[in-house]
Amino acid sequence: MKIIITLLFSFFFIFQITYAYSITDVSEHDSRKDCWVIFEESVYDISPYIAQHDEYLDITDWCGRDITEDFKDKGGLDIDHKGSSYSLLETLYIGKVTEEKSDLVPDSLKYDNTVTQDIKEEISNSKTPYNIFIPLLLSFSLYWIPYLLCIKKCKRFSLVKFNAFWNSILFLLLFIPGILFGIFMILRYKLASLWNIDFNFMYWHVELSLVMGLLALNHFIQRIKIYFSQLRK
C-alpha cells in the first residue's frame, strides 16, 4: 500500500513540473508559426493565437521577446487588456524564465525530501475558490428529502417514479452540459470574442459537477441493494 501511495505521489509532482527557459531560448522562437514571448517572468507560446489577434493589432514583432510593457498598454495605446485576455494568456503558459539556459528541470524542482515537504506545505496552505460543502448540502437535500416523502407513500410520488426521475435527470444533466461545455471551450479558441464573456465558466463547471456527482453517489447508495441483486443473476 505504501508503494502505491508513493508512486501516486511521485506522479503528482511529475505533472507539477515547471520548465525553465532562458531569454536566449525565447528569442529563438521569433516567427509567426513559432512565437514565444515573456510576460512578467513567465514564458508563453502564443503561436496558435497570432492569426486571430491580427484582427485587432499586428503583434508579430512581439515574438521572441519580453512583452510585459507592450501587453499592458497594447503596444503604446495606453490601454490595458481585458481580464479575459489575461485568462487567455494563461492557457498558453509553458514555463518560467531562468537566467541560465537549461532544457532540463531546474535543480530546485528535482524530487527530494526537502522539496516534497515544501510542496506539501504549499498545497495544504493554499486557498481554493471552490466550495464542496454547499454542493454536498444541496445534493443531499435535493435527493433525500423527496426520497423520504416517497417511502411515506405520498400520493403524488412513488418510489418507482422517484427512481425514474433521477435516472433521467442524472443522464441528461451529466451528458448534455458536458458536451455543451466542451464545445464552448473549443469555440473559445476559434472565436476570440468569446473570451470577453464576463462569466466564470470554469468555476460553475466545477461546482455543478460536484452537485451532479454527489447526486449520482446518493442515487447509487439508495439503489445499492438492487445493483448487488442484479450482479448475482
TAVEN-V954808 format. One record per run of one state. SS is the DSSP state (A for helix, B for strand, O for the rest). FROM is the first residue (numbers start at 1). TO is the last residue. If there is no record, write none. Layout:
ss->SS from->FROM to->TO
ss->SS from->FROM to->TO
This chain:
ss->O from->1 to->1
ss->A from->2 to->15
ss->O from->16 to->19
ss->B from->20 to->21
ss->O from->22 to->22
ss->A from->23 to->27
ss->O from->28 to->29
ss->B from->30 to->30
ss->O from->31 to->34
ss->B from->35 to->39
ss->O from->40 to->41
ss->B from->42 to->45
ss->O from->46 to->46
ss->A from->47 to->53
ss->O from->54 to->59
ss->A from->60 to->62
ss->O from->63 to->65
ss->B from->66 to->66
ss->O from->67 to->67
ss->A from->68 to->72
ss->O from->73 to->82
ss->A from->83 to->90
ss->O from->91 to->92
ss->B from->93 to->97
ss->O from->98 to->106
ss->A from->107 to->109
ss->O from->110 to->112
ss->A from->113 to->125
ss->O from->126 to->131
ss->A from->132 to->151
ss->O from->152 to->158
ss->A from->159 to->190
ss->O from->191 to->191
ss->A from->192 to->196
ss->O from->197 to->200
ss->A from->201 to->222
ss->O from->223 to->223
ss->A from->224 to->232
ss->O from->233 to->233
